[in-house]
Amino acid sequence: MPSFTRLFSGISNAVKQEPSHSLPTRPNDPYHTDTINKANPLAGLKLSIQIESPPLMLYGPPEHSSGAIFSGLVILDVFPDQIGQLQNEGIASSQSIQSTISLSTAVTSIRQNYAEVREVALSFIQIIDYGKPFIAGSTTIDSCGECRRKITELAHWDVLSRPTGFVKGSSHAFPFSHLVPGTLPATSVLSNSLTSIRYELVCKARFINKQGRPDHINIALPVMIRRSILRGQDRNSLRVFPPTEVTATAVIPNVAYPKSTFPVEIRMDNVCSPERRWRMRKLNWKLEEIIRVRANHCDNHQAKYATTVENTKRAHRGKKPHKNCGGPGKPVYNYYFEHPPRRQTTEENEDPSDVTAQNTSPTASPDLVPVASTWSVQAGSEGLAPQASQQSTPQMTPSLSTVASNDLQPRQTTTETPLYVEEIRVIKSGELKSGWKSDFSNKGRIEIVADISLMDLISMGLNVSLTNLSAINSLNCESPIFSLEPQSGVNCACDIEDHETGIFVHHNLVLEVIVAEELMHATNVQPIRSTPSSAYLSTITNAPTQTGTSSQNRPGATHHSTNAKHNDGGTGPDHVSGNRSDPLNHTTGIPTGVARVLRMQFRLVLTERSGLGVAWDDEVPPTYHTVGALSPPPYDDVNSMPSQPSLVIPLDSSDQLDQLDQVVLPEPARLH
């Protein structure tokens, strides 16, 4: 009976444990072994990686970025051996007697004082883990480790490619450098911790341990790559909401950062007519994150992948893709079966009309175009019913256009049909119920400055401990700071556009202004200034309804000569008196029960902070004259130096092994 109790308790504990998100080590993974980042007490040597370059920051969009310089040192420290030092002194004192010793005895004696290292390799790799929902809908592909992980080698260094003996107590360094391309995606976590993009610097060393057996050391240093789009001028956008005459002008910054707050200026004109007006009730905003990932598969499951793509295409045939999600915690998914077009950069001397024509071409991606729409809400209705929708022709960034180009299509090794899974979710939302200014004189104007708070957003670039990580060795590699798994606290990703890996991330800022219709009803409130109210009413009633009216049609233009400089189309307050005496500002509005939702959507670039904002190719390196005493030494002194015995002996040639009995072993250097 107690055995059954322990059995059920063990099963319950196993069920309560949280499932591990880490993938098992693949059998054909040449970079990660079972002893990754684990200390080896029998090694007799220490392998270290030191990064000398600053944190990797890619400035500008992928098509303009010059990359970043990545450099450092691979250091091999061989521990001293007291017994080997005593034998070394004995061999050095009786060198003449050792001339008759056989070759095998000499080799054994040398290897007692040298550490044999057979191979040292350094690789800079990119690791992309695929998880739900960005995997093909197949249990076979979901359970395959090769389909859920894609490893790409970006750079490789053969530090040591043949067996070599290193004297015990010595230290050896190997410098490496690499220009990281500016087209690489930044280190990110997509949607959840199961899908991520990360980079590692992996070093593997094969040697003979203290017991005389082949052994190896495998260490991996996480490398953080960030991208920053430099802050530029704010962008202005004009939206029209038919069938009404209301127009909205929005001013938003060109970039936004996680853990920040930025203002959005909104001005709505033509909100008032002689008979009715629109009064603002509330402003809702949300930041949507759109992630599109190309499903991955291994070579063994290529046929299964093709079958899954056909089944998915058949299941979603005839369905319209979602443009927006349902709200916080309600993501929606779309499926695409063709490669997205690349964005082509327009030249500075190009005609702006050509850019507009490109933006309105049928090849433009509809989900990247900002739209404006009006939604009607009747009195007593529970939901929102769409009444009219119109896509605005100009984009927020007219210098970039989404057009297809034959020579810029991504290089594909096969002609199979791709499967792109797109997720649209809300990462931040809020609302404002006060804080705007309304003026119902002339054609009326409503102004508001909304503060969009992104303080709850956390990206991988905010991980300071991982960003400043610059050294690792085979003794402290078991520290939790070198954990290779992505953090689960990340809840957003910065903008990514990578056609090679098929990963795209962008963000949309959606603004919804709720306005209610009111009928005008005059009251007995007298104006502040002694101006005949009938003159005001007659002037406004007889004013033309078109937008482009002159400043002479405005009441008060004859009273102030400076009003001729204030031509805003007959809307808004007077720049001197503020239209406080306008009778329309002292009328009572009777709600009619009709409301509208004025919806605006803008493309917002989410990026990391730039720091100093200077790329490596814009820096000015110092000259030898400015360095002074720290300048490199002259090379003429190298030939005059006395010859020193070598600390490194190759062990892969028999001709070199014949001369081992003539080698004078130097005194091992001390490790600092």
C-alpha positions in Angstrom: 0.0 0.0 0.0 2.7 2.6 0.7 4.2 1.8 -2.7 1.0 2.9 -4.4 1.0 6.1 -2.3 4.5 7.0 -3.4 3.5 6.1 -7.0 0.5 8.5 -7.1 2.4 11.2 -5.3 5.2 11.0 -7.9 2.7 11.2 -10.7 1.0 14.2 -9.2 4.3 16.0 -8.7 5.2 15.3 -12.3 2.0 16.8 -13.5 2.4 19.9 -11.4 5.8 20.6 -12.8 5.9 23.3 -15.5 6.9 22.0 -18.9 10.4 23.0 -20.0 10.6 25.3 -23.1 14.1 24.2 -23.9 14.7 21.9 -26.9 16.7 18.8 -26.5 20.2 18.8 -28.1 20.0 17.6 -31.6 22.2 14.7 -32.6 23.6 16.5 -35.6 24.2 19.8 -33.9 27.9 20.4 -34.4 28.0 23.4 -32.0 26.3 22.2 -28.9 27.2 19.1 -26.9 26.0 17.6 -23.7 28.7 19.4 -21.8 27.8 22.9 -23.1 28.8 25.5 -20.5 29.9 22.9 -18.0 33.2 22.9 -16.2 35.7 20.1 -16.8 37.8 19.4 -13.7 40.1 17.0 -15.6 41.0 19.5 -18.3 44.2 20.9 -17.0 43.7 24.1 -19.1 41.3 27.0 -19.2 39.6 28.3 -22.4 38.4 31.9 -22.3 36.6 34.3 -24.6 37.0 38.0 -24.2 35.0 40.6 -26.3 36.9 43.8 -26.9 34.4 45.6 -29.1 31.5 47.6 -27.7 28.0 46.1 -27.6 26.7 45.4 -31.1 24.3 48.1 -32.3 23.0 48.3 -35.9 22.1 51.8 -36.8 19.5 52.5 -39.4 17.1 50.3 -41.4 18.5 47.0 -42.8 18.9 48.5 -46.3 21.0 51.4 -45.0 22.9 50.0 -42.0 26.6 49.5 -42.3 26.7 46.8 -39.6 28.9 46.6 -36.5 32.4 45.5 -35.8 32.7 42.4 -33.5 36.2 41.6 -32.2 37.8 39.8 -29.2 40.3 37.3 -28.0 40.3 33.5 -27.5 42.7 32.8 -24.7 44.1 29.3 -23.9 45.7 29.1 -20.4 47.6 25.9 -19.6 47.9 25.2 -15.9 51.4 24.6 -14.5 52.3 21.1 -13.2 54.8 20.9 -10.3 55.9 17.4 -11.2 56.4 18.5 -14.8 58.5 21.4 -13.6 60.8 19.1 -11.6 61.2 16.7 -14.6 61.9 19.7 -16.8 64.8 20.8 -14.6 66.2 17.3 -14.5 66.1 17.1 -18.3 67.7 20.5 -18.7 70.6 19.6 -16.4 71.4 16.3 -18.0 70.8 17.2 -21.7 74.1 15.6 -22.9 73.1 12.2 -21.3 69.6 12.3 -22.9 71.1 12.1 -26.4 71.0 8.3 -26.3 67.4 8.1 -25.1 65.0 6.6 -27.7 62.4 8.6 -29.5 59.5 7.1 -27.6 61.1 8.0 -24.3 61.7 11.6 -25.5 58.1 11.9 -26.7 56.8 10.7 -23.3 59.0 13.1 -21.5 58.0 16.0 -23.7 54.3 15.2 -23.3 54.7 15.2 -19.5 55.7 18.8 -19.7 53.3 19.9 -22.5 49.6 19.8 -22.8 48.4 18.3 -26.1 45.6 20.3 -27.7 44.3 18.8 -30.9 41.7 21.3 -32.1 40.3 24.7 -31.2 37.4 26.2 -33.3 35.4 29.3 -32.8 32.0 29.9 -34.5 29.5 32.8 -34.5 26.1 31.4 -35.1 22.5 32.5 -35.3 19.8 30.4 -33.6 16.1 30.7 -34.5 13.7 28.6 -32.3 10.2 28.1 -33.8 7.3 27.5 -31.5 3.5 27.8 -31.6 1.9 29.5 -33.5 4.7 29.9 -36.0 5.1 26.3 -36.9 3.2 24.2 -39.5 0.1 22.5 -38.2 1.5 19.0 -38.0 2.4 16.9 -34.9 5.3 15.4 -36.8 6.9 18.7 -37.5 6.1 20.0 -34.0 7.9 17.1 -32.3 11.0 17.3 -34.6 13.9 19.2 -33.0 15.4 20.0 -36.4 12.2 21.6 -37.7 11.8 23.7 -34.5 15.4 25.0 -34.5 17.4 26.6 -37.3 21.1 27.2 -36.8 23.1 29.4 -39.3 26.8 29.9 -39.1 27.7 33.5 -39.7 31.5 33.3 -39.2 34.0 30.6 -38.4 37.7 30.7 -37.2 40.0 27.6 -37.1 42.1 28.7 -34.1 44.0 25.4 -34.1 43.5 22.7 -36.7 46.3 20.2 -35.9 47.6 18.6 -32.7 50.0 20.9 -30.9 51.8 20.8 -27.6 51.6 23.8 -25.3 54.1 24.1 -22.4 52.4 23.9 -19.1 52.1 27.2 -17.3 51.9 29.3 -20.5 49.1 31.5 -21.9 48.2 31.9 -25.6 45.8 34.3 -27.2 44.1 34.3 -30.7 42.5 37.5 -31.9 39.3 37.4 -34.0 37.1 40.0 -35.7 34.1 40.1 -37.9 31.9 42.7 -39.5 28.3 41.9 -38.6 26.1 42.6 -41.5 23.5 45.3 -41.1 20.8 43.1 -42.5 20.7 40.7 -39.6 17.6 40.8 -37.4 18.1 41.9 -33.8 18.0 39.5 -30.8 14.3 39.2 -30.1 11.6 37.1 -28.5 8.6 36.7 -30.9 5.1 36.5 -29.2 6.3 34.1 -26.5 9.5 32.5 -25.2 9.1 29.5 -27.6 10.0 31.6 -30.6 13.1 33.6 -30.5 16.1 34.9 -32.4 19.5 34.8 -30.6 23.2 34.7 -31.3 26.0 32.8 -29.7 29.8 32.7 -29.9 30.6 29.0 -29.5 34.1 27.7 -28.9 35.1 24.0 -28.9 38.4 22.6 -27.9 39.6 18.9 -28.1 42.6 17.9 -26.0 44.2 15.2 -23.9 43.1 15.5 -20.2 45.1 14.7 -17.1 44.2 11.1 -17.3 45.6 10.8 -20.8 42.2 10.4 -22.5 40.7 12.5 -25.3 38.4 15.2 -23.8 36.7 18.4 -24.9 35.5 21.8 -23.7 32.4 23.5 -25.1 31.5 27.0 -24.1 29.0 29.4 -25.6 28.8 33.2 -24.9 25.4 34.8 -25.7 25.8 37.8 -28.0 23.2 40.6 -28.0 22.5 42.4 -31.3 20.3 45.4 -31.2 19.0 47.8 -33.9 18.3 51.4 -33.5 16.5 53.7 -35.9 17.6 57.3 -35.3 15.0 59.8 -34.2 13.9 62.2 -37.0 11.3 64.7 -37.7 7.7 64.1 -36.5 5.3 62.9 -39.2 2.1 64.7 -40.1 -1.0 62.9 -41.4 -4.3 64.1 -42.6 -7.4 61.9 -42.4 -10.9 62.4 -43.8 -14.0 60.7 -42.4 -16.8 60.6 -45.0 -19.8 61.1 -45.1 -19.1 63.8 -42.5 -16.9 66.8 -43.1 -14.7 66.1 -40.1 -11.0 66.0 -40.8 -8.3 65.0 -38.4 -4.6 66.0 -38.4 -2.2 63.9 -36.3 1.4 64.5 -35.5 3.3 61.5 -34.2 7.0 60.8 -33.8 8.7 58.6 -36.4 10.1 56.1 -33.8 9.1 54.9 -30.3 11.0 53.1 -27.7 10.0 50.5 -25.1 9.9 51.8 -21.6 9.0 55.3 -22.8 6.2 57.8 -23.3 5.6 59.9 -26.4 2.9 62.5 -27.3 0.4 62.4 -30.1 -1.1 65.6 -31.2 -4.6 65.4 -32.8 -6.6 68.2 -34.2 -10.1 67.7 -35.6 -11.7 70.4 -37.8 -15.1 70.9 -39.3 -16.8 69.5 -36.2 -19.5 72.1 -36.2 -22.3 73.3 -38.6 -25.1 75.9 -38.1 -27.5 73.2 -37.1 -25.5 70.4 -35.4 -22.0 69.7 -34.0 -19.9 66.7 -32.9 -18.7 66.7 -29.3 -15.8 64.5 -28.3 -16.5 61.9 -25.6 -13.5 59.5 -25.4 -10.2 58.6 -27.0 -9.1 54.9 -27.2 -5.7 53.9 -28.4 -3.9 50.6 -28.8 -0.6 49.4 -30.1 -0.8 46.3 -32.2 2.2 44.1 -33.0 2.1 42.2 -36.3 4.5 39.2 -36.5 4.8 37.2 -39.7 7.1 34.2 -39.6 7.9 31.7 -42.4 7.4 28.1 -41.1 10.6 26.1 -41.0 11.1 22.4 -41.7 14.0 20.0 -42.0 15.0 18.0 -45.1 13.5 14.8 -43.7 10.1 16.3 -43.4 9.9 18.2 -46.7 7.1 16.0 -48.0 5.1 16.3 -44.8 5.6 20.1 -44.9 4.3 20.3 -48.5 1.2 18.3 -47.5 0.6 20.5 -44.5 0.8 23.6 -46.6 -1.7 22.3 -49.1 -4.1 21.4 -46.3 -3.8 24.8 -44.7 -4.3 26.5 -48.1 -7.4 24.5 -48.7 -8.8 25.2 -45.2 -8.4 29.0 -45.5 -9.4 29.4 -49.1 -11.8 32.2 -49.6 -11.3 33.7 -46.1 -10.4 37.3 -45.8 -7.4 38.1 -43.7 -7.8 39.9 -40.4 -6.6 43.5 -40.3 -6.9 44.0 -36.6 -7.2 41.9 -33.5 -10.2 41.7 -31.3 -8.5 43.4 -28.3 -6.1 42.7 -25.5 -5.7 38.9 -25.0 -7.5 38.1 -28.3 -4.9 37.6 -31.0 -5.9 36.7 -34.5 -3.9 34.7 -37.1 -3.6 34.9 -40.8 -1.9 32.6 -43.3 -0.1 33.6 -46.5 1.4 31.5 -49.2 3.6 33.9 -51.0 6.7 35.9 -50.2 6.0 39.5 -49.1 7.5 42.2 -51.4 10.6 44.1 -50.4 10.5 47.8 -49.6 12.4 49.8 -52.2 14.1 53.0 -51.1 13.2 56.0 -53.3 15.8 58.5 -54.4 16.0 62.0 -53.0 15.5 63.6 -56.4 12.5 61.5 -57.2 9.2 63.2 -57.9 6.8 62.9 -54.9 4.0 62.3 -57.3 5.7 59.1 -58.4 5.9 58.0 -54.8 2.2 58.5 -54.3 1.5 56.6 -57.5 3.6 53.7 -56.1 1.8 53.8 -52.8 -1.5 53.5 -54.5 -0.4 50.7 -56.8 -2.2 47.3 -56.5 1.1 45.7 -55.5 1.3 47.6 -52.2 0.7 45.6 -49.2 -2.7 46.6 -47.7 -1.8 45.8 -44.1 1.0 48.4 -44.1 -1.1 51.3 -45.3 -2.6 53.6 -42.7 -6.4 53.8 -42.9 -9.1 56.0 -41.6 -12.7 55.0 -41.1 -15.9 56.1 -39.5 -18.1 53.8 -37.4 -21.7 54.7 -36.5 -23.3 53.9 -33.2 -27.0 54.3 -32.8 -28.7 55.0 -29.5 -29.3 51.9 -27.5 -27.1 49.6 -29.7 -24.7 47.2 -28.1 -22.1 46.8 -30.8 -20.3 49.0 -33.3 -21.5 48.6 -36.9 -19.1 49.8 -39.8 -20.7 52.5 -41.9 -18.0 53.7 -44.2 -14.3 53.0 -44.7 -11.7 54.6 -46.9 -8.0 54.0 -47.2 -5.9 57.1 -47.2 -3.7 57.4 -50.2 -0.5 58.9 -48.7 1.5 56.8 -46.3 3.2 57.9 -43.1 6.7 57.5 -44.7 6.5 58.6 -48.3 10.3 57.8 -48.8 9.6 54.1 -48.6 7.1 52.2 -50.7 6.1 48.6 -50.7 6.5 47.6 -54.3 7.5 44.3 -55.7 10.9 44.0 -57.4 12.1 41.1 -59.4 15.8 41.6 -58.7 15.2 42.0 -54.9 13.3 38.8 -54.3 14.7 36.6 -51.5 16.9 33.9 -52.6 15.1 30.6 -52.3 16.9 27.2 -52.6 13.7 25.4 -53.5 10.5 26.3 -55.4 8.1 25.0 -52.8 5.2 27.0 -51.6 6.0 29.0 -48.5 3.8 29.2 -45.4 3.8 32.4 -43.5 1.9 32.5 -40.2 0.9 36.0 -39.1 -0.1 36.9 -35.6 -1.8 40.2 -34.7 -2.0 41.1 -31.0 -2.4 44.1 -28.7 0.7 44.7 -26.6 -0.5 48.0 -25.0 -3.8 50.0 -24.8 -5.3 52.9 -23.0 -8.1 55.5 -23.1 -8.6 59.2 -22.3 -11.8 60.7 -21.1 -10.7 64.2 -20.6 -7.9 66.6 -21.4 -9.0 68.0 -24.8 -10.1 71.5 -25.8 -13.2 72.2 -27.9 -14.1 75.4 -29.8 -17.4 75.4 -31.7 -16.9 78.8 -33.3 -17.0 79.0 -37.1 -16.6 75.4 -38.3 -15.3 74.2 -34.9 -12.1 72.5 -33.8 -11.1 70.0 -31.2 -7.5 69.7 -30.0 -5.9 67.1 -27.8 -2.4 66.0 -26.9 -2.5 62.3 -25.8 0.5 60.8 -24.0 1.0 57.2 -25.2 2.7 55.3 -22.4 4.8 52.2 -23.3 6.4 51.9 -19.8 5.1 48.3 -19.5 6.9 47.1 -22.7 10.1 45.1 -22.3 12.3 44.1 -25.2 15.4 41.9 -25.3 17.5 45.1 -25.8 16.7 46.3 -22.3 18.5 43.3 -20.7 21.5 45.2 -19.4 23.3 42.1 -18.0 23.1 40.3 -21.3 24.1 43.4 -23.3 27.2 44.1 -21.3 28.3 40.4 -21.2 31.8 40.4 -22.6 33.7 37.4 -21.1 33.4 33.8 -20.3 35.8 30.9 -19.5 35.5 27.2 -18.9 35.6 27.6 -15.1 32.7 30.1 -14.6 30.6 29.0 -17.5 28.1 27.4 -15.2 26.9 30.7 -13.9 23.2 31.5 -14.5 24.2 34.7 -16.2 25.3 32.7 -19.2 21.9 31.0 -19.6 21.3 30.4 -23.3 17.5 30.3 -23.0 15.5 33.5 -23.8 13.9 35.3 -20.9 10.2 34.9 -20.4 9.7 38.5 -19.1 10.0 40.0 -22.6 6.6 41.0 -24.0 7.4 42.8 -27.2 9.8 42.8 -30.1 11.3 45.7 -32.1 10.7 46.1 -35.8 12.3 43.4 -38.0 12.3 43.0 -41.7 14.4 40.0 -42.8 13.6 38.2 -46.1 16.3 35.6 -45.7 14.9 34.1 -42.5 11.3 35.1 -43.4 10.7 37.1 -40.2 8.8 40.4 -40.2 7.7 42.5 -37.2 6.0 45.8 -37.4 3.6 47.9 -35.2 0.5 49.9 -35.8 -0.9 52.6 -33.5 -4.7 52.6 -33.7 -6.6 55.7 -32.4 -10.3 55.7 -32.0 -12.1 59.0 -31.3 -15.7 58.7 -30.1 -17.8 61.7 -30.9 -21.5 62.3 -30.2 -23.9 64.3 -32.3 -25.7 67.3 -30.8 -28.3 69.7 -32.1 -27.7 73.3 -31.6 -30.0 75.2 -29.2 -29.5 78.8 -28.3 -29.5 80.0 -24.7 -29.9 83.4 -23.0 -26.2 83.6 -22.2 -24.8 87.0 -23.4 -21.4 87.2 -25.1 -18.6 88.6 -23.1 -17.7 91.3 -25.8 -20.4 93.7 -26.9 -20.6 92.4 -30.5 -24.1 92.0 -32.1 -24.8 88.3 -32.0 -27.1 88.6 -35.0 -24.2 89.7 -37.1 -22.3 86.6 -36.0 -25.1 84.3 -36.8 -25.8 85.8 -40.2 -22.1 85.7 -41.1 -21.8 82.0 -40.1 -25.1 81.0 -41.8 -24.2 82.6 -45.1 -20.6 81.4 -45.0 -19.7 78.9 -47.7 -19.3 75.2 -46.6 -16.1 74.6 -48.5 -12.9 74.2 -46.6 -10.7 76.8 -48.3 -12.4 80.0 -47.1 -10.4 83.2 -46.8 -9.8 85.1 -43.7 -12.2 87.9 -44.7 -15.2 85.6 -44.1 -14.3 85.1 -40.5 -16.1 87.4 -38.0 -13.7 89.7 -36.4 -11.5 90.1 -39.5 -12.5 93.7 -39.8 -11.8 94.4 -36.1 -8.2 93.1 -36.1 -5.8 93.8 -38.9 -3.6 90.9 -37.8 -6.3 88.4 -38.6 -5.2 88.3 -42.2 -2.2 86.3 -41.2 -4.4 83.7 -39.4 -5.9 81.8 -42.3 -6.9 78.3 -41.1 -9.9 77.7 -43.3 -12.4 79.3 -41.0 -11.9 76.9 -38.2 -10.6 77.2 -34.7 -10.4 80.0 -32.2 -9.4 83.6 -32.9 -5.7 84.1 -32.1 -6.4 87.3 -30.2 -9.7 86.9 -28.4 -9.9 83.1 -28.4 -13.5 83.3 -29.7 -14.8 83.5 -26.2 -17.5 86.0 -27.3 -18.7 83.8 -30.2 -22.4 82.9 -29.6 -21.8 79.4 -30.9 -19.6 78.7 -27.8 -22.6 79.6 -25.6 -25.2 77.4 -27.1 -26.6 74.2 -25.6 -26.3 71.0 -27.5 -29.1 68.4 -27.3 -27.7 64.9 -27.8 -29.4 63.0 -30.6 -28.2 59.6 -29.6 -26.0 59.2 -32.7 -22.3 58.6 -32.1 -19.4 57.8 -34.4 -16.0 56.2 -33.9 -13.4 58.0 -35.9 -10.7 55.4 -36.4 -7.1 56.2 -37.5 -4.3 53.7 -37.9 -0.6 54.7 -38.2 2.5 52.7 -38.8 4.8 53.2 -35.8 8.4 52.0 -35.7 9.4 50.5 -32.4 13.2 50.4 -31.9 15.9 50.5 -29.3 17.5 53.6 -28.0 20.5 54.7 -30.0 22.8 55.7 -27.2 25.6 57.8 -28.8 24.2 57.1 -32.2 27.5 56.9 -34.1 28.2 53.9 -36.4 31.6 52.4 -36.7 32.2 53.8 -40.2 31.4 57.4 -38.9 34.0 57.2 -36.2 37.4 58.9 -36.7 40.2 56.6 -35.5 43.2 58.2 -33.8 46.6 58.5 -35.5 49.9 57.3 -34.2 51.0 60.9 -33.4 48.0 61.5 -31.1 48.5 58.2 -29.3 52.0 59.1 -28.3 53.7 56.7 -25.9 51.0 54.0 -26.7 51.9 53.8 -30.4 53.0 50.4 -31.8 56.7 49.6 -31.3 59.1 49.7 -34.3 59.6 46.4 -36.0 63.4 46.8 -36.3 63.8 45.8 -32.7 62.3 42.4 -33.3 65.3 41.0 -35.3 67.8 42.1 -32.6 66.0 40.1 -29.9 67.7 36.9 -28.8 66.1 33.6 -29.9 63.8 32.1 -27.3 62.8 28.5 -27.1 59.3 27.9 -28.5 56.4 27.4 -26.2 54.4 25.6 -28.9 55.5 22.3 -30.6 53.5 20.7 -33.4 52.8 17.0 -32.7 51.3 15.9 -36.1 54.6 15.3 -38.0 57.1 12.5 -37.5 59.9 14.7 -38.7 59.2 17.2 -36.0 58.9 14.4 -33.4 62.4 13.3 -34.3 63.7 16.6 -33.0 61.9 16.6 -29.7 64.9 15.2 -27.9 66.9 18.3 -28.9 64.3 20.8 -27.6 65.3 22.7 -24.5 62.2 23.1 -22.3 61.8 26.7 -21.1 60.8 27.6 -17.6 57.0 27.8 -17.5 55.5 31.3 -17.3 53.4 32.3 -14.3 49.7 32.9 -14.8 48.4 36.2 -13.5 
